[in-house]
Amino acid sequence: MKKNIALTLILVCLFFNSIALIPAFATTSFKEGVYQLSNLNVTPKNRYTIQNISPDSGVYVAIFDEEQRQIQSIHLSPKSENYSLIPLEPTYRIVIVGKGEVIIA
């Protein structure tokens, strides 16, 4: 009986933790790579900001639409301020180049 209760509590905790992680931009940092925004639970037309949190490496960020046209690009110096991004759509892709690490919120 105790094993069933313990197992149920563990499963409930895992379930609620996975729900809390759904908005990927809220807590996730991104390193060099290509990211499909539909995989990151982007709210359409929402305004996001981006910031380089790396203390010593700059980053180049480019956003492409569904037809592979570049629609925004920005170079972020180390420990940059927050910069506004265009309203994002789930069909967009974001490319991060450099050794830095960015946060999108």
N, C-alpha and C positions, 0 to 999 in steps of 0.2 A: 504494500500500500504506500509506504514512504517513497519507494522508488518511482511509482507512478506519479505522485505529487511532485517530486523533484524533477522528473522528466517533463512534466507539463509546465512547470514554472520556467524551466530552461527554454523550452520551445516558445513560450509566450514572450520571454525576454528577447530571444533572437528575432521573433516576428516584429516586435515593436522597434527594435534597433534597425532592422532593414527598412522599415517605413521611414524612420528618421533620416536615413541616408539618401532618400529619393532625390531631393534637390541637390544635384551634384555640385553646382557652382557655390553653394553656401559654405562648404567646408573644404573643398578639394583644391589642392594646388596642382598645376600642370607644368610638366617639363617639355623638352623638345619633342615634337611629334605633330601628327596630323590627327585632328579630332572631328568626328561627325557630330554636330550639335544635337541631332535627334537621339543619340545615345546618352546625352547629358541632361535630358529633361529640361530643355529650354522652354520657357513660356514665350509663345509668339508675341512679337511686338514689344516685349519688355525691354527696358533700358538697363544694361549691365555696365559695370565698371571693371577695369583691369588694372593690376598693379604688379610690378616686379618686386618680389620680396628678397631676391638674392642680394647679398651684401657686396659682391664683387664682379658680377657678370651681367652684361646687357642682354636684351632679348629683342628679336624682331618678330612681330605678330602680324599675320595677314589673314583676312577673312574673305572667303570666296562664296559666291552664290551657287545655286544649283546648276548653272551653266558654266561653271569654272571661271567666272569673271571675278577679278579681284575688286572688292567693293570697299575695303578699308585696310589700311596698313599703318603700323605705328612701331617706332623704335622706343623701347623702354630702357632707360639707363638703370644701373643698380640702385636699389632702394628708392624706386620711383614713387611719384604721387599716384593717386587714382586718376585714370583717364576714362572718359565716357566712350562706350562703344555705340555703334549704330543699333537700332532695334534689330534684334536677332530673330531668325526663323530656324525651325528645326532642320530645314534642308541645307543650311549653310555648313561650311567647313571652316575650321580655324587651324592655321598652321603656326607653330611656334618654333623658331629657329634660334639657337644659342644655348649657352650653358646655364642660363638663369632659370628661375622658377617663378611662375605667375599665379596670381589668385584672381579669379573672376567672380564677382559678387553682384 
